[in-house]
Amino acid sequence: MADLTTIVRVPGHPAAVQAFTDNERTAAQRYADDVGGTLESLL
């Protein structure tokens, strides 16, 4: 859990929230783009 730095929130779909590490930042952005979500820093 300590390695997680970014969360993707999906409006209206709380179960679709996903967390990513700093190394997965590109994947987080891609997921956000695909589902209409927003990136939030956990730091």
GIDA-V230946 format. One record per run of one state. SS is the DSSP state (H for helix, E for strand, - for the rest). FROM is the first residue (numbers start at 0). TO is the last residue. Records with the same first field share a line. If there is no record, write none. Layout:
SS: FROM-TO  FROM-TO
This chain:
-: 0-2  9-12  16-16  35-36  41-42
E: 3-8  17-20  37-40
H: 13-15  21-34
